[in-house]
């Protein structure tokens, strides 16, 4: 999935992020605001992994929702 779809529909995708990474707080989700690099950084910090591993997991997350169409596309 193109990341701009996730960013543009962040309010809908943040629930999916919480399902995937339950330790990420609502405040962190507000800061992330759909920015891929920021999401990777927060996952790295929260889960104590390398940035490369966090990037891989964020990429896999986006691929998982490749066919997902938001209810109200922007």
SEFIZA-3560 file (N, C-alpha, C; in Angstrom, 3 decimals):
REM SEFIZA-3560
<numar><xx>0.836</xx><yy>-1.164</yy><zz>0.000</zz><atom>N</atom></numar>
<numar><xx>0.000</xx><yy>0.000</yy><zz>0.000</zz><atom>CA</atom></numar>
<numar><xx>0.883</xx><yy>1.229</yy><zz>0.000</zz><atom>C</atom></numar>
<numar><xx>0.460</xx><yy>2.200</yy><zz>-0.730</zz><atom>N</atom></numar>
<numar><xx>1.200</xx><yy>3.448</yy><zz>-0.709</zz><atom>CA</atom></numar>
<numar><xx>0.963</xx><yy>4.126</yy><zz>0.630</zz><atom>C</atom></numar>
<numar><xx>2.038</xx><yy>4.571</yy><zz>1.227</zz><atom>N</atom></numar>
<numar><xx>1.959</xx><yy>5.121</yy><zz>2.566</zz><atom>CA</atom></numar>
<numar><xx>1.082</xx><yy>6.367</yy><zz>2.622</zz><atom>C</atom></numar>
<numar><xx>0.973</xx><yy>7.103</yy><zz>1.525</zz><atom>N</atom></numar>
<numar><xx>0.146</xx><yy>8.305</yy><zz>1.557</zz><atom>CA</atom></numar>
<numar><xx>-1.321</xx><yy>7.980</yy><zz>1.820</zz><atom>C</atom></numar>
<numar><xx>-1.780</xx><yy>6.774</yy><zz>1.486</zz><atom>N</atom></numar>
<numar><xx>-3.150</xx><yy>6.353</yy><zz>1.797</zz><atom>CA</atom></numar>
<numar><xx>-3.288</xx><yy>6.177</yy><zz>3.311</zz><atom>C</atom></numar>
<numar><xx>-2.294</xx><yy>5.575</yy><zz>3.932</zz><atom>N</atom></numar>
<numar><xx>-2.321</xx><yy>5.411</yy><zz>5.390</zz><atom>CA</atom></numar>
<numar><xx>-2.269</xx><yy>6.776</yy><zz>6.055</zz><atom>C</atom></numar>
<numar><xx>-1.368</xx><yy>7.621</yy><zz>5.619</zz><atom>N</atom></numar>
<numar><xx>-1.232</xx><yy>8.950</yy><zz>6.209</zz><atom>CA</atom></numar>
<numar><xx>-2.523</xx><yy>9.750</yy><zz>6.056</zz><atom>C</atom></numar>
<numar><xx>-3.115</xx><yy>9.686</yy><zz>4.883</zz><atom>N</atom></numar>
<numar><xx>-4.333</xx><yy>10.438</yy><zz>4.625</zz><atom>CA</atom></numar>
<numar><xx>-5.542</xx><yy>9.927</yy><zz>5.375</zz><atom>C</atom></numar>
<numar><xx>-5.484</xx><yy>8.695</yy><zz>5.836</zz><atom>N</atom></numar>
<numar><xx>-6.596</xx><yy>8.072</yy><zz>6.563</zz><atom>CA</atom></numar>
<numar><xx>-6.138</xx><yy>7.600</yy><zz>7.938</zz><atom>C</atom></numar>
<numar><xx>-5.282</xx><yy>8.385</yy><zz>8.548</zz><atom>N</atom></numar>
<numar><xx>-4.628</xx><yy>7.982</yy><zz>9.784</zz><atom>CA</atom></numar>
<numar><xx>-5.620</xx><yy>7.625</yy><zz>10.886</zz><atom>C</atom></numar>
<numar><xx>-6.709</xx><yy>8.361</yy><zz>11.004</zz><atom>N</atom></numar>
<numar><xx>-7.667</xx><yy>8.065</yy><zz>12.076</zz><atom>CA</atom></numar>
<numar><xx>-8.214</xx><yy>6.652</yy><zz>11.953</zz><atom>C</atom></numar>
<numar><xx>-8.374</xx><yy>6.172</yy><zz>10.749</zz><atom>N</atom></numar>
<numar><xx>-8.845</xx><yy>4.806</yy><zz>10.550</zz><atom>CA</atom></numar>
<numar><xx>-7.732</xx><yy>3.791</yy><zz>10.771</zz><atom>C</atom></numar>
<numar><xx>-6.521</xx><yy>4.118</yy><zz>10.348</zz><atom>N</atom></numar>
<numar><xx>-5.421</xx><yy>3.155</yy><zz>10.448</zz><atom>CA</atom></numar>
<numar><xx>-4.811</xx><yy>3.080</yy><zz>11.839</zz><atom>C</atom></numar>
<numar><xx>-4.993</xx><yy>4.109</yy><zz>12.650</zz><atom>N</atom></numar>
<numar><xx>-4.368</xx><yy>4.070</yy><zz>13.971</zz><atom>CA</atom></numar>
<numar><xx>-4.897</xx><yy>2.905</yy><zz>14.807</zz><atom>C</atom></numar>
<numar><xx>-6.125</xx><yy>2.486</yy><zz>14.593</zz><atom>N</atom></numar>
<numar><xx>-6.646</xx><yy>1.304</yy><zz>15.281</zz><atom>CA</atom></numar>
<numar><xx>-5.899</xx><yy>0.054</yy><zz>14.876</zz><atom>C</atom></numar>
<numar><xx>-5.565</xx><yy>-0.046</yy><zz>13.598</zz><atom>N</atom></numar>
<numar><xx>-4.780</xx><yy>-1.190</yy><zz>13.124</zz><atom>CA</atom></numar>
<numar><xx>-3.370</xx><yy>-1.161</yy><zz>13.723</zz><atom>C</atom></numar>
<numar><xx>-2.820</xx><yy>0.033</yy><zz>13.868</zz><atom>N</atom></numar>
<numar><xx>-1.499</xx><yy>0.170</yy><zz>14.485</zz><atom>CA</atom></numar>
<numar><xx>-1.565</xx><yy>-0.299</yy><zz>15.935</zz><atom>C</atom></numar>
<numar><xx>-2.625</xx><yy>0.075</yy><zz>16.662</zz><atom>N</atom></numar>
<numar><xx>-2.775</xx><yy>-0.352</yy><zz>18.054</zz><atom>CA</atom></numar>
<numar><xx>-2.916</xx><yy>-1.861</yy><zz>18.164</zz><atom>C</atom></numar>
<numar><xx>-3.606</xx><yy>-2.479</yy><zz>17.195</zz><atom>N</atom></numar>
<numar><xx>-3.722</xx><yy>-3.936</yy><zz>17.192</zz><atom>CA</atom></numar>
<numar><xx>-2.360</xx><yy>-4.583</yy><zz>17.005</zz><atom>C</atom></numar>
<numar><xx>-1.555</xx><yy>-4.027</yy><zz>16.118</zz><atom>N</atom></numar>
<numar><xx>-0.235</xx><yy>-4.579</yy><zz>15.801</zz><atom>CA</atom></numar>
<numar><xx>0.777</xx><yy>-4.311</yy><zz>16.911</zz><atom>C</atom></numar>
<numar><xx>0.791</xx><yy>-3.079</yy><zz>17.410</zz><atom>N</atom></numar>
<numar><xx>1.772</xx><yy>-2.655</yy><zz>18.405</zz><atom>CA</atom></numar>
<numar><xx>1.042</xx><yy>-2.054</yy><zz>19.599</zz><atom>C</atom></numar>
<numar><xx>0.564</xx><yy>-2.913</yy><zz>20.488</zz><atom>N</atom></numar>
<numar><xx>-0.265</xx><yy>-2.497</yy><zz>21.609</zz><atom>CA</atom></numar>
<numar><xx>0.407</xx><yy>-1.598</yy><zz>22.623</zz><atom>C</atom></numar>
<numar><xx>1.734</xx><yy>-1.571</yy><zz>22.641</zz><atom>N</atom></numar>
<numar><xx>2.440</xx><yy>-0.720</yy><zz>23.598</zz><atom>CA</atom></numar>
<numar><xx>2.504</xx><yy>0.737</yy><zz>23.143</zz><atom>C</atom></numar>
<numar><xx>2.184</xx><yy>1.004</yy><zz>21.901</zz><atom>N</atom></numar>
<numar><xx>2.213</xx><yy>2.373</yy><zz>21.393</zz><atom>CA</atom></numar>
<numar><xx>1.007</xx><yy>3.108</yy><zz>21.990</zz><atom>C</atom></numar>
<numar><xx>1.275</xx><yy>4.247</yy><zz>22.620</zz><atom>N</atom></numar>
<numar><xx>0.222</xx><yy>4.976</yy><zz>23.329</zz><atom>CA</atom></numar>
<numar><xx>-0.573</xx><yy>5.883</yy><zz>22.384</zz><atom>C</atom></numar>
<numar><xx>-1.720</xx><yy>6.341</yy><zz>22.871</zz><atom>N</atom></numar>
<numar><xx>-2.519</xx><yy>7.292</yy><zz>22.101</zz><atom>CA</atom></numar>
<numar><xx>-1.744</xx><yy>8.578</yy><zz>21.850</zz><atom>C</atom></numar>
<numar><xx>-0.989</xx><yy>9.028</yy><zz>22.850</zz><atom>N</atom></numar>
<numar><xx>-0.175</xx><yy>10.233</yy><zz>22.660</zz><atom>CA</atom></numar>
<numar><xx>0.860</xx><yy>10.030</yy><zz>21.558</zz><atom>C</atom></numar>
<numar><xx>1.482</xx><yy>8.855</yy><zz>21.532</zz><atom>N</atom></numar>
<numar><xx>2.450</xx><yy>8.563</yy><zz>20.474</zz><atom>CA</atom></numar>
<numar><xx>1.763</xx><yy>8.512</yy><zz>19.118</zz><atom>C</atom></numar>
<numar><xx>0.561</xx><yy>7.940</yy><zz>19.069</zz><atom>N</atom></numar>
<numar><xx>-0.178</xx><yy>7.882</yy><zz>17.804</zz><atom>CA</atom></numar>
<numar><xx>-0.514</xx><yy>9.276</yy><zz>17.309</zz><atom>C</atom></numar>
<numar><xx>-0.816</xx><yy>10.185</yy><zz>18.233</zz><atom>N</atom></numar>
<numar><xx>-1.061</xx><yy>11.576</yy><zz>17.845</zz><atom>CA</atom></numar>
<numar><xx>0.190</xx><yy>12.206</yy><zz>17.252</zz><atom>C</atom></numar>
<numar><xx>1.330</xx><yy>11.921</yy><zz>17.844</zz><atom>N</atom></numar>
<numar><xx>2.603</xx><yy>12.462</yy><zz>17.346</zz><atom>CA</atom></numar>
<numar><xx>2.951</xx><yy>11.850</yy><zz>15.995</zz><atom>C</atom></numar>
<numar><xx>2.729</xx><yy>10.558</yy><zz>15.850</zz><atom>N</atom></numar>
<numar><xx>3.041</xx><yy>9.852</yy><zz>14.595</zz><atom>CA</atom></numar>
<numar><xx>2.240</xx><yy>10.450</yy><zz>13.449</zz><atom>C</atom></numar>
<numar><xx>0.959</xx><yy>10.661</yy><zz>13.656</zz><atom>N</atom></numar>
<numar><xx>0.073</xx><yy>11.329</yy><zz>12.692</zz><atom>CA</atom></numar>
<numar><xx>0.239</xx><yy>10.810</yy><zz>11.261</zz><atom>C</atom></numar>
<numar><xx>0.476</xx><yy>9.505</yy><zz>11.125</zz><atom>N</atom></numar>
<numar><xx>0.566</xx><yy>8.911</yy><zz>9.798</zz><atom>CA</atom></numar>
<numar><xx>1.926</xx><yy>9.001</yy><zz>9.133</zz><atom>C</atom></numar>
<numar><xx>2.927</xx><yy>9.530</yy><zz>9.824</zz><atom>N</atom></numar>
<numar><xx>4.272</xx><yy>9.645</yy><zz>9.250</zz><atom>CA</atom></numar>
<numar><xx>5.033</xx><yy>8.334</yy><zz>9.454</zz><atom>C</atom></numar>
<numar><xx>5.406</xx><yy>7.722</yy><zz>8.364</zz><atom>N</atom></numar>
<numar><xx>6.046</xx><yy>6.399</yy><zz>8.401</zz><atom>CA</atom></numar>
<numar><xx>7.334</xx><yy>6.395</yy><zz>9.225</zz><atom>C</atom></numar>
<numar><xx>8.196</xx><yy>7.368</yy><zz>9.008</zz><atom>N</atom></numar>
<numar><xx>9.472</xx><yy>7.410</yy><zz>9.718</zz><atom>CA</atom></numar>
<numar><xx>9.261</xx><yy>7.572</yy><zz>11.215</zz><atom>C</atom></numar>
<numar><xx>8.270</xx><yy>8.375</yy><zz>11.579</zz><atom>N</atom></numar>
<numar><xx>7.978</xx><yy>8.583</yy><zz>12.993</zz><atom>CA</atom></numar>
<numar><xx>7.428</xx><yy>7.304</yy><zz>13.613</zz><atom>C</atom></numar>
<numar><xx>6.584</xx><yy>6.594</yy><zz>12.891</zz><atom>N</atom></numar>
<numar><xx>6.071</xx><yy>5.313</yy><zz>13.376</zz><atom>CA</atom></numar>
<numar><xx>7.219</xx><yy>4.338</yy><zz>13.599</zz><atom>C</atom></numar>
<numar><xx>8.125</xx><yy>4.238</yy><zz>12.648</zz><atom>N</atom></numar>
<numar><xx>9.281</xx><yy>3.338</yy><zz>12.806</zz><atom>CA</atom></numar>
<numar><xx>10.092</xx><yy>3.710</yy><zz>14.039</zz><atom>C</atom></numar>
<numar><xx>10.319</xx><yy>4.991</yy><zz>14.232</zz><atom>N</atom></numar>
<numar><xx>11.095</xx><yy>5.445</yy><zz>15.388</zz><atom>CA</atom></numar>
<numar><xx>10.419</xx><yy>5.124</yy><zz>16.707</zz><atom>C</atom></numar>
<numar><xx>9.107</xx><yy>5.328</yy><zz>16.774</zz><atom>N</atom></numar>
<numar><xx>8.377</xx><yy>5.028</yy><zz>18.013</zz><atom>CA</atom></numar>
<numar><xx>8.369</xx><yy>3.527</yy><zz>18.292</zz><atom>C</atom></numar>
<numar><xx>8.245</xx><yy>2.732</yy><zz>17.262</zz><atom>N</atom></numar>
<numar><xx>8.287</xx><yy>1.273</yy><zz>17.444</zz><atom>CA</atom></numar>
<numar><xx>9.673</xx><yy>0.853</yy><zz>17.910</zz><atom>C</atom></numar>
<numar><xx>10.698</xx><yy>1.440</yy><zz>17.313</zz><atom>N</atom></numar>
<numar><xx>12.064</xx><yy>1.141</yy><zz>17.728</zz><atom>CA</atom></numar>
<numar><xx>12.255</xx><yy>1.451</yy><zz>19.208</zz><atom>C</atom></numar>
<numar><xx>11.846</xx><yy>2.633</yy><zz>19.628</zz><atom>N</atom></numar>
<numar><xx>12.004</xx><yy>3.040</yy><zz>21.024</zz><atom>CA</atom></numar>
<numar><xx>11.176</xx><yy>2.159</yy><zz>21.962</zz><atom>C</atom></numar>
<numar><xx>9.919</xx><yy>1.947</yy><zz>21.610</zz><atom>N</atom></numar>
<numar><xx>8.995</xx><yy>1.249</yy><zz>22.493</zz><atom>CA</atom></numar>
<numar><xx>9.341</xx><yy>-0.220</yy><zz>22.651</zz><atom>C</atom></numar>
<numar><xx>9.797</xx><yy>-0.846</yy><zz>21.569</zz><atom>N</atom></numar>
<numar><xx>10.052</xx><yy>-2.287</yy><zz>21.598</zz><atom>CA</atom></numar>
<numar><xx>11.538</xx><yy>-2.639</yy><zz>21.660</zz><atom>C</atom></numar>
<numar><xx>12.413</xx><yy>-1.632</yy><zz>21.678</zz><atom>N</atom></numar>
<numar><xx>13.843</xx><yy>-1.889</yy><zz>21.838</zz><atom>CA</atom></numar>
<numar><xx>14.450</xx><yy>-2.686</yy><zz>20.705</zz><atom>C</atom></numar>
<numar><xx>14.112</xx><yy>-2.332</yy><zz>19.475</zz><atom>N</atom></numar>
<numar><xx>14.669</xx><yy>-3.024</yy><zz>18.314</zz><atom>CA</atom></numar>
<numar><xx>15.483</xx><yy>-2.048</yy><zz>17.481</zz><atom>C</atom></numar>
<numar><xx>16.176</xx><yy>-2.569</yy><zz>16.500</zz><atom>N</atom></numar>
<numar><xx>16.935</xx><yy>-1.694</yy><zz>15.617</zz><atom>CA</atom></numar>
<numar><xx>15.976</xx><yy>-0.949</yy><zz>14.687</zz><atom>C</atom></numar>
<numar><xx>16.438</xx><yy>0.159</yy><zz>14.149</zz><atom>N</atom></numar>
<numar><xx>15.605</xx><yy>0.917</yy><zz>13.226</zz><atom>CA</atom></numar>
<numar><xx>15.334</xx><yy>0.105</yy><zz>11.966</zz><atom>C</atom></numar>
<numar><xx>16.282</xx><yy>-0.733</yy><zz>11.571</zz><atom>N</atom></numar>
<numar><xx>16.082</xx><yy>-1.575</yy><zz>10.394</zz><atom>CA</atom></numar>
<numar><xx>14.953</xx><yy>-2.570</yy><zz>10.625</zz><atom>C</atom></numar>
<numar><xx>14.942</xx><yy>-3.177</yy><zz>11.808</zz><atom>N</atom></numar>
<numar><xx>13.882</xx><yy>-4.127</yy><zz>12.128</zz><atom>CA</atom></numar>
<numar><xx>12.528</xx><yy>-3.417</yy><zz>12.216</zz><atom>C</atom></numar>
<numar><xx>12.510</xx><yy>-2.248</yy><zz>12.829</zz><atom>N</atom></numar>
<numar><xx>11.265</xx><yy>-1.479</yy><zz>12.920</zz><atom>CA</atom></numar>
<numar><xx>10.775</xx><yy>-1.101</yy><zz>11.519</zz><atom>C</atom></numar>
<numar><xx>11.681</xx><yy>-0.671</yy><zz>10.652</zz><atom>N</atom></numar>
<numar><xx>11.310</xx><yy>-0.331</yy><zz>9.273</zz><atom>CA</atom></numar>
<numar><xx>10.716</xx><yy>-1.534</yy><zz>8.547</zz><atom>C</atom></numar>
<numar><xx>11.325</xx><yy>-2.703</yy><zz>8.740</zz><atom>N</atom></numar>
<numar><xx>10.814</xx><yy>-3.923</yy><zz>8.106</zz><atom>CA</atom></numar>
<numar><xx>9.400</xx><yy>-4.242</yy><zz>8.586</zz><atom>C</atom></numar>
<numar><xx>9.172</xx><yy>-4.080</yy><zz>9.871</zz><atom>N</atom></numar>
<numar><xx>7.840</xx><yy>-4.374</yy><zz>10.419</zz><atom>CA</atom></numar>
<numar><xx>6.794</xx><yy>-3.370</yy><zz>9.939</zz><atom>C</atom></numar>
<numar><xx>7.187</xx><yy>-2.114</yy><zz>9.811</zz><atom>N</atom></numar>
<numar><xx>6.258</xx><yy>-1.102</yy><zz>9.300</zz><atom>CA</atom></numar>
<numar><xx>5.953</xx><yy>-1.383</yy><zz>7.832</zz><atom>C</atom></numar>
<numar><xx>6.964</xx><yy>-1.797</yy><zz>7.085</zz><atom>N</atom></numar>
<numar><xx>6.748</xx><yy>-2.161</yy><zz>5.680</zz><atom>CA</atom></numar>
<numar><xx>5.778</xx><yy>-3.343</yy><zz>5.582</zz><atom>C</atom></numar>
<numar><xx>5.973</xx><yy>-4.355</yy><zz>6.423</zz><atom>N</atom></numar>
<numar><xx>5.084</xx><yy>-5.521</yy><zz>6.423</zz><atom>CA</atom></numar>
<numar><xx>3.663</xx><yy>-5.110</yy><zz>6.812</zz><atom>C</atom></numar>
<numar><xx>3.539</xx><yy>-4.181</yy><zz>7.736</zz><atom>N</atom></numar>
<numar><xx>2.228</xx><yy>-3.659</yy><zz>8.131</zz><atom>CA</atom></numar>
<numar><xx>1.529</xx><yy>-3.027</yy><zz>6.931</zz><atom>C</atom></numar>
<numar><xx>2.234</xx><yy>-2.184</yy><zz>6.207</zz><atom>N</atom></numar>
<numar><xx>1.648</xx><yy>-1.518</yy><zz>5.035</zz><atom>CA</atom></numar>
<numar><xx>1.263</xx><yy>-2.541</yy><zz>3.972</zz><atom>C</atom></numar>
<numar><xx>2.082</xx><yy>-3.560</yy><zz>3.777</zz><atom>N</atom></numar>
<numar><xx>1.779</xx><yy>-4.597</yy><zz>2.791</zz><atom>CA</atom></numar>
<numar><xx>0.539</xx><yy>-5.399</yy><zz>3.188</zz><atom>C</atom></numar>
<numar><xx>0.356</xx><yy>-5.614</yy><zz>4.476</zz><atom>N</atom></numar>
<numar><xx>-0.794</xx><yy>-6.366</yy><zz>4.964</zz><atom>CA</atom></numar>
<numar><xx>-2.101</xx><yy>-5.669</yy><zz>4.592</zz><atom>C</atom></numar>
<numar><xx>-2.075</xx><yy>-4.356</yy><zz>4.549</zz><atom>N</atom></numar>
<numar><xx>-3.284</xx><yy>-3.589</yy><zz>4.237</zz><atom>CA</atom></numar>
<numar><xx>-3.306</xx><yy>-3.105</yy><zz>2.793</zz><atom>C</atom></numar>
<numar><xx>-2.559</xx><yy>-3.765</yy><zz>1.948</zz><atom>N</atom></numar>
<numar><xx>-2.434</xx><yy>-3.372</yy><zz>0.542</zz><atom>CA</atom></numar>
<numar><xx>-3.788</xx><yy>-3.267</yy><zz>-0.146</zz><atom>C</atom></numar>
<numar><xx>-4.689</xx><yy>-4.197</yy><zz>0.077</zz><atom>N</atom></numar>
<numar><xx>-5.983</xx><yy>-4.181</yy><zz>-0.555</zz><atom>CA</atom></numar>
<numar><xx>-7.063</xx><yy>-3.454</yy><zz>0.222</zz><atom>C</atom></numar>
<numar><xx>-6.696</xx><yy>-2.938</yy><zz>1.390</zz><atom>N</atom></numar>
<numar><xx>-7.664</xx><yy>-2.258</yy><zz>2.253</zz><atom>CA</atom></numar>
<numar><xx>-8.060</xx><yy>-0.906</yy><zz>1.656</zz><atom>C</atom></numar>
<numar><xx>-9.321</xx><yy>-0.662</yy><zz>1.632</zz><atom>N</atom></numar>
<numar><xx>-9.837</xx><yy>0.622</yy><zz>1.157</zz><atom>CA</atom></numar>
<numar><xx>-10.570</xx><yy>1.283</yy><zz>2.304</zz><atom>C</atom></numar>
<numar><xx>-10.122</xx><yy>2.460</yy><zz>2.727</zz><atom>N</atom></numar>
<numar><xx>-10.790</xx><yy>3.159</yy><zz>3.816</zz><atom>CA</atom></numar>
<numar><xx>-12.237</xx><yy>3.450</yy><zz>3.482</zz><atom>C</atom></numar>
<numar><xx>-13.062</xx><yy>3.542</yy><zz>4.503</zz><atom>N</atom></numar>
<numar><xx>-14.487</xx><yy>3.796</yy><zz>4.305</zz><atom>CA</atom></numar>
<numar><xx>-14.727</xx><yy>5.146</yy><zz>3.638</zz><atom>C</atom></numar>
<numar><xx>-13.949</xx><yy>6.136</yy><zz>4.009</zz><atom>N</atom></numar>
<numar><xx>-14.089</xx><yy>7.481</yy><zz>3.424</zz><atom>CA</atom></numar>
<numar><xx>-12.738</xx><yy>7.935</yy><zz>2.894</zz><atom>C</atom></numar>
<numar><xx>-12.357</xx><yy>7.514</yy><zz>1.698</zz><atom>N</atom></numar>
<numar><xx>-11.039</xx><yy>7.893</yy><zz>1.179</zz><atom>CA</atom></numar>
<numar><xx>-10.904</xx><yy>9.397</yy><zz>1.050</zz><atom>C</atom></numar>
<numar><xx>-9.694</xx><yy>9.843</yy><zz>1.282</zz><atom>N</atom></numar>
<numar><xx>-9.394</xx><yy>11.273</yy><zz>1.178</zz><atom>CA</atom></numar>
<numar><xx>-9.032</xx><yy>11.620</yy><zz>-0.236</zz><atom>C</atom></numar>
//
